[in-house]
């Protein structure tokens, strides 16, 4: 369960307008953060498409958390 809490904290940091979904613009803005969390962001458009499982152009938390698990995303202790 702790893992999902950490992913919620990460998602909330990236969700700049607090609408509980991530646009490509928010995702792109978060590239340095995602890199710091261990995600290879060499192709941000492909990563966004991979994360946006339903293809509707916005990433919801459930999509983000499943994607984060596959990416083996790790938040530093201080975050």
C-alpha positions as CSV (number, residue, x, y, z in Angstrom):
1,X,0.0,0.0,0.0
2,X,2.8,2.4,0.8
3,X,3.9,2.2,-2.9
4,X,0.5,3.6,-4.0
5,X,0.8,6.4,-1.5
6,X,4.2,7.3,-2.9
7,X,2.8,7.3,-6.4
8,X,-0.1,9.5,-5.3
9,X,2.5,12.0,-3.8
10,X,4.4,11.9,-7.1
11,X,1.2,12.3,-9.2
12,X,0.1,15.2,-7.1
13,X,3.4,17.0,-7.6
14,X,3.1,16.6,-11.3
15,X,-0.6,17.6,-11.5
16,X,0.1,21.4,-11.6
17,X,-3.6,22.4,-12.0
18,X,-4.9,20.0,-9.4
19,X,-7.5,18.5,-11.7
20,X,-6.5,14.9,-10.8
21,X,-5.3,14.2,-14.3
22,X,-2.1,14.9,-16.2
23,X,-2.0,16.6,-19.6
24,X,1.0,16.2,-21.9
25,X,2.1,19.7,-21.0
26,X,2.2,18.7,-17.2
27,X,3.9,15.4,-18.1
28,X,6.5,17.2,-20.2
29,X,7.1,19.8,-17.5
30,X,7.8,16.9,-15.1
31,X,10.6,15.3,-17.2
32,X,13.4,16.4,-14.8
33,X,11.3,15.1,-11.8
34,X,10.6,11.8,-13.5
35,X,14.3,11.4,-14.4
36,X,15.2,12.0,-10.8
37,X,12.8,9.2,-9.9
38,X,14.6,6.8,-12.2
39,X,12.4,6.9,-15.3
40,X,14.1,7.0,-18.7
41,X,12.6,10.0,-20.4
42,X,14.6,10.0,-23.6
43,X,11.3,9.9,-25.6
44,X,8.7,11.8,-23.6
45,X,5.9,11.4,-26.2
46,X,6.3,7.7,-26.2
47,X,6.3,7.6,-22.4
48,X,3.2,9.7,-22.3
49,X,1.4,7.5,-24.8
50,X,2.5,4.4,-22.8
51,X,1.2,5.9,-19.6
52,X,-2.1,7.1,-21.2
53,X,-3.4,3.6,-21.4
54,X,-6.9,4.5,-22.6
55,X,-5.6,6.9,-25.2
56,X,-7.8,9.8,-24.2
57,X,-5.0,12.3,-24.0
58,X,-5.0,12.6,-20.2
59,X,-3.4,10.4,-17.6
60,X,-5.5,9.4,-14.6
61,X,-3.9,8.2,-11.3
62,X,-4.7,4.6,-11.9
63,X,-2.9,4.8,-15.3
64,X,0.0,6.6,-13.7
65,X,0.4,4.2,-10.9
66,X,0.3,1.1,-13.2
67,X,2.9,2.8,-15.5
68,X,5.1,3.8,-12.5
69,X,5.2,0.2,-11.3
70,X,6.3,-0.9,-14.8
71,X,8.9,1.8,-14.8
72,X,10.1,0.7,-11.3
73,X,9.8,4.4,-10.4
74,X,11.4,5.2,-7.0
75,X,10.9,8.4,-5.1
76,X,13.9,9.6,-3.1
77,X,13.4,9.3,0.7
78,X,13.3,13.1,1.1
79,X,10.3,13.4,-1.2
